[in-house]
Amino acid sequence: MKDILTVTGTGDSLFTAEFPDEYSSLMQPVAGLIKSCDVRMTNLETNLSDFQHFASAYSGGTWINTPTACFEHLLRFGFNYFGTANNHVMDYSYGGLLSTIYTLDKHQVAHSGSGRSLDEAEAPAILEANGAKVAIFAVDCSFKDASRAGRATHHIPARPGVNYLRHERLYKVSPEEMAFLKQLAVKTKINFTRQMSIDTGFLTPDPEGIFVMGDQKYTCDPNAKETVCNQKDKERLLGLIRQAKADCDYVFLLIHCHDNDGVKHSNPADYLREFAYASIDAGVSAIFGGGCHELRPREFYRDCPIYYSLGDFIYQGLTVKHLPADFMEKYDTDIFATAPEALLARSRGNKVGLHMHKENYQSILPKLTFRNGKLDDCQEVPLYLTFDRKDEMNGLPQIATGAEKEEIEHIWKTLNS
């Protein structure tokens, strides 16, 4: 292992279109910083296909897809790893997922986080970087259940999908409130079908001290954690991390998570902290989070950085080329409407939406330096995603300067104070 390893990881690359010529000069400083690192990671929050695959009946919010020819534009940043564990990876079903994997393999770039089976999706990408052997995992915490990858048995083939970490949520109430909920459940008959399923063996009985109403779990235990990791998923992933650490010099982790603590959107959920700490205990050297589209705090645990969310690195959500009929029907537009027409309907005439909020266009690009396996230096560069431009430049990152730099630095300092 070489003495020094430099590493960067970005927020979400939600990119759907080629970059305009005007962007080239602004891109160069960002790409230069990324290329100065040995390990260069981003979350690929899109499918790579040419709209030849049918859309899933669900999506990550917008059905995101990028024509395969556009991938060359993202490669100009110099990334040598792409995470694919996110809530958009199955927007175009198995065809879109497999097309993404095929395109990444065709360009001979390392990737992990999804696959043709759970064994493939949960496996780390392995890089040789400056004489060090590096393992990189990608895990999705915010996914539809149908997108989970599955294992093969002797008789049933494996299921393509995403590498996942499930969690369980509890709502804490007083004994008086619990009594009222149970009365309400009887009155509304909300649990009638659930109880039938329990009685006939299709569902297991509720755990002691837990009352399930519909799909929500309630407890009177004041010491209970509101969110906890699914223990089977947690142990599966930690076992893989321990194995990778035994075989490699460094292990890094990308986590995609939308959940918060229920108090403030920028606060990470309890289960995310639980998994982050356990992952570092198992051998991870740094964690790069995303998913919620805005910055969340950075924390050092055992001298290892945890970026709970780096926000967006690219946000081109308004330039998606086509959308399926499901999207049109959801927002009560003609199924043959154009994507811009449908997106305008969703935004209620540009009155609501992620693209209306500047915090979704502010990010941090870290450059970590490890010396002899330990973090030696941590640089953090503010990025501005051109919120003020409403043309092809919207959502593309540049090194923040002037007032934009000061604003992002203030936000970052406040989050970490």
C-alpha positions as CSV (number, residue, x, y, z in Angstrom):
1,M,0.0,0.0,0.0
2,K,1.3,3.5,-0.9
3,D,1.6,6.0,1.9
4,I,-1.0,8.4,0.5
5,L,-4.4,8.0,-1.0
6,T,-6.6,11.0,-2.1
7,V,-10.4,10.5,-2.3
8,T,-13.4,12.4,-3.4
9,G,-17.1,11.6,-3.5
10,T,-19.9,13.8,-4.7
11,G,-23.6,14.4,-4.1
12,D,-26.1,12.9,-6.5
13,S,-25.5,13.1,-10.3
14,L,-29.0,13.4,-11.4
15,F,-28.1,14.2,-15.0
16,T,-30.3,13.6,-18.0
17,A,-28.9,15.7,-20.9
18,E,-25.7,16.6,-22.6
19,F,-23.8,19.6,-21.3
20,P,-23.9,22.9,-23.3
21,D,-20.7,24.3,-24.8
22,E,-20.9,27.2,-22.5
23,Y,-20.3,24.9,-19.5
24,S,-16.9,23.7,-20.6
25,S,-14.9,26.5,-19.0
26,L,-16.9,26.3,-15.7
27,M,-16.6,22.6,-15.7
28,Q,-12.8,22.5,-15.9
29,P,-12.0,23.6,-12.3
30,V,-14.5,21.1,-10.9
31,A,-13.2,18.3,-13.1
32,G,-9.6,19.3,-12.2
33,L,-10.3,18.9,-8.5
34,I,-11.9,15.5,-9.0
35,K,-9.1,14.3,-11.3
36,S,-6.5,15.3,-8.7
37,C,-7.8,12.4,-6.5
38,D,-7.0,8.7,-6.8
39,V,-10.5,7.6,-6.0
40,R,-13.3,9.6,-7.7
41,M,-16.8,8.6,-6.8
42,T,-20.3,9.7,-7.7
43,N,-23.9,8.4,-7.3
44,L,-25.4,7.8,-10.7
45,E,-29.0,8.8,-10.1
46,T,-30.4,7.8,-13.4
47,N,-30.9,5.0,-15.9
48,L,-28.7,4.8,-18.9
49,S,-30.9,3.6,-21.8
50,D,-32.5,4.9,-25.0
51,F,-36.2,4.7,-23.9
52,Q,-36.5,1.2,-25.4
53,H,-37.7,-0.3,-22.1
54,F,-41.1,0.0,-20.4
55,A,-41.4,2.1,-17.3
56,S,-42.0,0.6,-13.9
57,A,-45.4,1.2,-12.3
58,Y,-43.5,3.2,-9.7
59,S,-40.6,5.6,-9.8
60,G,-38.3,7.5,-7.5
61,G,-40.5,10.5,-8.0
62,T,-39.8,11.3,-11.6
63,W,-39.0,8.6,-14.1
64,I,-35.3,9.5,-14.7
65,N,-33.5,8.2,-17.8
66,T,-30.4,9.5,-19.7
67,P,-29.7,8.6,-23.3
68,T,-26.6,6.3,-23.4
69,A,-24.7,8.7,-25.7
70,C,-24.9,11.4,-22.9
71,F,-22.8,9.3,-20.5
72,E,-19.7,10.6,-22.3
73,H,-20.4,14.0,-20.8
74,L,-20.4,12.7,-17.2
75,L,-17.2,10.9,-17.8
76,R,-15.5,14.3,-18.5
77,F,-15.4,14.9,-14.8
78,G,-13.0,12.0,-14.5
79,F,-14.9,9.7,-12.2
80,N,-13.5,6.2,-11.9
81,Y,-16.5,4.8,-9.8
82,F,-20.3,5.1,-10.1
83,G,-22.7,4.0,-7.4
84,T,-26.0,2.7,-8.7
85,A,-27.9,2.1,-5.4
86,N,-30.6,4.7,-5.4
87,N,-34.4,5.1,-5.7
88,H,-34.3,5.7,-9.5
89,V,-32.3,2.6,-10.6
90,M,-35.6,0.7,-11.3
91,D,-37.6,3.5,-12.9
92,Y,-37.4,1.6,-16.2
93,S,-37.8,-1.8,-14.7
94,Y,-35.3,-4.6,-15.3
95,G,-34.6,-3.5,-18.8
96,G,-33.5,-0.1,-17.7
97,L,-31.4,-1.5,-14.9
98,L,-29.6,-4.0,-17.2
99,S,-29.1,-1.3,-19.8
100,T,-27.4,0.8,-17.2
101,I,-25.1,-2.0,-16.1
102,Y,-24.3,-2.9,-19.7
103,T,-23.4,0.8,-20.5
104,L,-21.2,1.1,-17.4
105,D,-19.4,-2.2,-18.3
106,K,-19.0,-1.1,-21.9
107,H,-17.1,2.0,-20.7
108,Q,-15.1,-0.2,-18.4
109,V,-15.8,1.9,-15.3
110,A,-16.2,0.5,-11.8
111,H,-19.6,0.4,-10.3
112,S,-21.6,-1.3,-7.5
113,G,-25.0,-1.1,-5.8
114,S,-27.2,-2.9,-8.2
115,G,-27.0,-6.1,-10.3
116,R,-28.6,-9.1,-11.8
117,S,-28.9,-10.7,-8.4
118,L,-28.4,-9.7,-4.8
119,D,-25.0,-11.4,-4.8
120,E,-24.0,-9.1,-7.6
121,A,-25.7,-6.0,-6.2
122,E,-24.2,-6.2,-2.8
123,A,-20.7,-6.9,-4.0
124,P,-18.2,-4.0,-3.8
125,A,-16.4,-2.6,-6.7
126,I,-12.6,-3.1,-6.4
127,L,-10.2,-0.4,-7.6
128,E,-6.4,-0.3,-7.7
129,A,-5.6,3.3,-6.8
130,N,-2.1,4.6,-6.3
131,G,-0.9,1.2,-5.2
132,A,-3.8,0.7,-2.8
133,K,-6.6,-1.9,-3.1
134,V,-9.9,-0.2,-2.6
135,A,-13.4,-1.6,-2.1
136,I,-16.5,0.6,-2.6
137,F,-20.0,-0.4,-1.5
138,A,-23.3,1.4,-2.5
139,V,-26.4,0.9,-0.4
140,D,-29.9,2.3,-0.9
141,C,-32.1,3.0,2.1
142,S,-35.0,4.7,0.1
143,F,-36.5,2.2,-2.3
144,K,-39.7,0.6,-3.3
145,D,-39.8,-3.0,-2.0
146,A,-40.2,-4.3,-5.6
147,S,-36.8,-3.0,-6.5
148,R,-34.8,-5.1,-4.1
149,A,-32.4,-7.6,-5.6
150,G,-32.9,-11.2,-4.7
151,R,-30.9,-14.4,-4.4
152,A,-31.3,-17.6,-6.5
153,T,-32.4,-20.9,-5.0
154,H,-31.9,-24.4,-6.5
155,H,-35.1,-23.9,-8.5
156,I,-35.8,-20.2,-8.8
157,P,-33.5,-17.7,-10.6
158,A,-32.1,-14.6,-8.9
159,R,-33.9,-11.3,-9.2
160,P,-32.2,-8.2,-10.5
161,G,-32.4,-5.1,-8.4
162,V,-30.7,-2.8,-5.9
163,N,-28.6,-3.4,-2.8
164,Y,-30.7,-2.3,0.2
165,L,-30.9,-1.6,3.8
166,R,-34.4,-1.7,5.2
167,H,-35.4,0.0,8.5
168,E,-38.3,-0.2,11.0
169,R,-40.1,2.8,12.3
170,L,-41.9,3.1,15.6
171,Y,-44.2,5.9,16.7
172,K,-44.1,6.6,20.4
173,V,-47.4,7.5,22.2
174,S,-48.7,7.6,25.8
175,P,-50.7,4.8,27.3
176,E,-53.8,7.0,26.9
177,E,-53.1,7.6,23.3
178,M,-52.4,3.9,22.7
179,A,-55.8,3.1,24.2
180,F,-57.5,5.6,21.9
181,L,-55.7,4.2,18.8
182,K,-56.9,0.7,19.7
183,Q,-60.5,2.0,20.0
184,L,-60.1,3.8,16.7
185,A,-58.9,0.7,15.0
186,V,-61.9,-1.2,16.2
187,K,-64.3,1.6,15.1
188,T,-62.7,2.0,11.6
189,K,-62.1,-1.8,11.1
190,I,-58.7,-0.8,9.7
191,N,-57.1,-4.0,11.1
192,F,-59.8,-6.5,10.1
193,T,-58.0,-7.8,7.1
194,R,-54.6,-7.7,8.9
195,Q,-56.0,-9.8,11.7
196,M,-57.3,-12.3,9.2
197,S,-53.9,-12.6,7.7
198,I,-52.3,-13.2,11.2
199,D,-55.0,-15.8,12.0
200,T,-54.3,-17.7,8.8
201,G,-50.5,-17.6,9.0
202,F,-49.8,-15.0,6.2
203,L,-48.5,-12.5,8.7
204,T,-46.7,-13.0,12.0
205,P,-48.4,-11.8,15.3
206,D,-47.4,-8.3,16.4
207,P,-44.4,-8.2,18.8
208,E,-45.1,-7.7,22.5
209,G,-45.5,-4.0,23.4
210,I,-46.1,-3.1,19.7
211,F,-49.5,-2.1,18.3
212,V,-49.8,-2.1,14.5
213,M,-52.5,0.1,13.0
214,G,-52.7,-0.2,9.3
215,D,-49.0,-0.1,8.3
216,Q,-47.8,2.0,11.3
217,K,-46.2,0.6,14.5
218,Y,-46.8,2.2,17.8
219,T,-45.2,1.7,21.3
220,C,-45.6,3.2,24.7
221,D,-41.9,2.6,25.5
222,P,-40.3,6.0,26.0
223,N,-36.8,4.6,25.5
224,A,-37.6,3.0,22.1
225,K,-35.7,4.3,19.1
226,E,-38.0,5.8,16.5
227,T,-36.1,4.2,13.6
228,V,-33.7,1.1,13.7
229,C,-32.0,-0.8,11.0
230,N,-33.4,-4.1,9.8
231,Q,-31.0,-6.4,11.7
232,K,-30.8,-9.0,9.0
233,D,-29.9,-6.4,6.4
234,K,-27.5,-4.7,8.7
235,E,-25.6,-7.9,9.6
236,R,-25.5,-9.0,5.9
237,L,-23.9,-5.7,4.9
238,L,-21.5,-5.5,7.8
239,G,-20.3,-9.0,7.1
240,L,-19.5,-7.9,3.5
241,I,-17.7,-4.8,4.8
242,R,-15.6,-6.9,7.2
243,Q,-14.7,-9.3,4.4
244,A,-13.7,-6.4,2.1
245,K,-11.6,-4.8,4.8
246,A,-9.7,-8.1,5.3
247,D,-8.9,-8.2,1.6
248,C,-8.4,-4.5,0.8
249,D,-6.4,-1.5,2.1
250,Y,-9.5,0.8,2.2
251,V,-13.3,0.4,2.2
252,F,-15.6,3.3,1.2
253,L,-19.4,3.5,1.4
254,L,-22.0,5.4,-0.6
255,I,-25.4,5.6,1.2
256,H,-28.6,6.9,-0.5
257,C,-31.1,8.0,2.1
258,H,-34.1,10.3,2.0
259,D,-35.2,9.8,5.6
260,N,-34.8,12.3,8.4
261,D,-35.5,12.4,12.2
262,G,-39.0,13.8,11.8
263,V,-37.9,17.1,13.3
264,K,-35.9,18.7,10.5
265,H,-35.2,17.6,7.0
266,S,-31.4,18.2,7.4
267,N,-31.2,15.9,10.4
268,P,-30.3,12.3,9.6
269,A,-32.6,9.5,10.8
270,D,-31.5,7.4,13.8
271,Y,-31.1,4.3,11.8
272,L,-28.7,6.0,9.4
273,R,-26.4,7.0,12.2
274,E,-26.7,3.5,13.6
275,F,-25.6,2.0,10.3
276,A,-22.9,4.6,9.7
277,Y,-21.2,4.0,13.0
278,A,-21.5,0.2,12.6
279,S,-20.0,0.4,9.1
280,I,-17.0,2.3,10.4
281,D,-16.6,-0.1,13.3
282,A,-16.5,-2.9,10.6
283,G,-13.7,-1.2,8.6
284,V,-15.1,1.7,6.4
285,S,-12.8,4.7,6.2
286,A,-15.3,7.3,4.9
287,I,-19.0,7.5,4.1
288,F,-20.6,9.6,1.3
289,G,-24.3,10.1,1.6
290,G,-27.0,11.6,-0.7
291,G,-30.6,11.2,-1.6
292,C,-32.3,14.1,0.1
293,H,-31.2,16.7,-2.5
294,E,-29.7,19.1,0.1
295,L,-26.7,19.2,2.5
296,R,-26.7,17.4,5.8
297,P,-24.1,17.5,8.5
298,R,-20.6,16.0,8.4
299,E,-19.6,14.0,11.4
300,F,-16.3,12.4,12.4
301,Y,-16.6,9.0,14.1
302,R,-13.4,7.3,15.2
303,D,-11.6,9.9,13.0
304,C,-13.6,8.8,9.9
305,P,-15.8,11.3,8.1
306,I,-19.5,10.6,7.6
307,Y,-21.2,12.9,5.1
308,Y,-24.8,12.3,5.8
309,S,-25.7,14.1,2.5
310,L,-23.6,16.0,0.1
311,G,-26.8,17.2,-1.7
312,D,-26.8,17.2,-5.5
313,F,-23.7,17.3,-7.7
314,I,-25.8,17.6,-10.8
315,Y,-29.5,18.4,-10.8
316,Q,-31.0,18.3,-14.3
317,G,-34.5,17.1,-13.2
318,L,-36.2,19.5,-15.5
319,T,-34.5,18.2,-18.7
320,V,-35.7,14.6,-18.7
321,K,-36.5,13.9,-22.3
322,H,-39.6,11.7,-22.0
323,L,-42.0,10.6,-19.3
324,P,-44.4,7.6,-19.2
325,A,-48.2,7.7,-19.2
326,D,-48.2,7.0,-15.4
327,F,-46.6,10.4,-14.8
328,M,-49.1,12.1,-17.0
329,E,-52.1,10.4,-15.4
330,K,-50.8,11.2,-11.9
331,Y,-50.8,14.9,-12.7
332,D,-54.0,14.8,-14.8
333,T,-52.4,15.7,-18.1
334,D,-52.8,14.1,-21.5
335,I,-50.7,11.0,-21.8
336,F,-49.2,12.3,-25.0
337,A,-48.1,15.6,-23.4
338,T,-44.4,16.5,-23.6
339,A,-42.2,16.1,-20.6
340,P,-41.9,19.9,-20.1
341,E,-45.7,20.2,-20.2
342,A,-46.1,17.4,-17.6
343,L,-43.4,18.8,-15.3
344,L,-45.0,22.2,-15.5
345,A,-48.3,20.6,-14.4
346,R,-46.6,18.9,-11.4
347,S,-45.0,22.2,-10.3
348,R,-48.4,23.9,-10.5
349,G,-47.0,26.4,-12.9
350,N,-43.5,26.6,-11.3
351,K,-44.8,27.3,-7.9
352,V,-43.6,24.1,-6.1
353,G,-40.9,21.6,-6.7
354,L,-37.2,20.9,-5.9
355,H,-36.2,23.2,-8.7
356,M,-37.8,26.1,-6.8
357,H,-35.4,25.8,-3.8
358,K,-31.9,27.1,-3.9
359,E,-30.7,24.7,-1.2
360,N,-31.0,21.9,-3.7
361,Y,-28.4,23.6,-5.9
362,Q,-25.7,24.0,-3.2
363,S,-23.2,21.3,-2.5
364,I,-19.8,20.5,-1.0
365,L,-17.0,18.6,-2.8
366,P,-14.6,17.0,-0.3
367,K,-11.1,16.0,-1.0
368,L,-9.8,13.5,1.7
369,T,-6.2,12.6,2.1
370,F,-5.3,9.4,3.8
371,R,-1.8,8.6,5.0
372,N,-0.9,5.1,6.0
373,G,-4.6,4.2,6.3
374,K,-5.6,7.1,8.5
375,L,-7.3,10.4,7.5
376,D,-4.6,13.1,7.4
377,D,-6.4,16.0,5.7
378,C,-10.0,17.1,4.8
379,Q,-10.6,19.8,2.3
380,E,-14.2,20.9,1.4
381,V,-14.9,23.0,-1.6
382,P,-18.3,24.7,-2.0
383,L,-20.1,24.0,-5.3
384,Y,-23.0,26.1,-6.8
385,L,-25.3,24.4,-9.3
386,T,-26.3,27.5,-11.2
387,F,-29.8,27.9,-9.5
388,D,-30.1,31.4,-11.0
389,R,-30.0,30.1,-14.6
390,K,-33.2,28.6,-16.0
391,D,-31.7,27.4,-19.2
392,E,-29.4,24.5,-20.1
393,M,-26.9,25.6,-17.5
394,N,-29.4,25.0,-14.6
395,G,-28.2,22.3,-12.3
396,L,-24.6,22.0,-13.5
397,P,-21.9,22.4,-10.8
398,Q,-19.2,25.1,-10.7
399,I,-16.8,26.2,-8.0
400,A,-18.7,28.7,-5.9
401,T,-17.3,32.2,-5.7
402,G,-18.3,35.5,-4.1
403,A,-21.6,35.7,-2.4
404,E,-22.6,32.1,-3.4
405,K,-19.4,30.8,-1.8
406,E,-20.1,32.7,1.4
407,E,-23.7,31.5,1.6
408,I,-22.7,27.8,1.2
409,E,-19.9,28.1,3.7
410,H,-22.3,29.7,6.2
411,I,-24.8,26.9,5.6
412,W,-22.1,24.3,6.0
413,K,-20.7,25.9,9.2
414,T,-24.2,26.1,10.7
415,L,-25.0,22.4,9.9
416,N,-21.7,21.3,11.6
417,S,-21.8,23.7,14.6
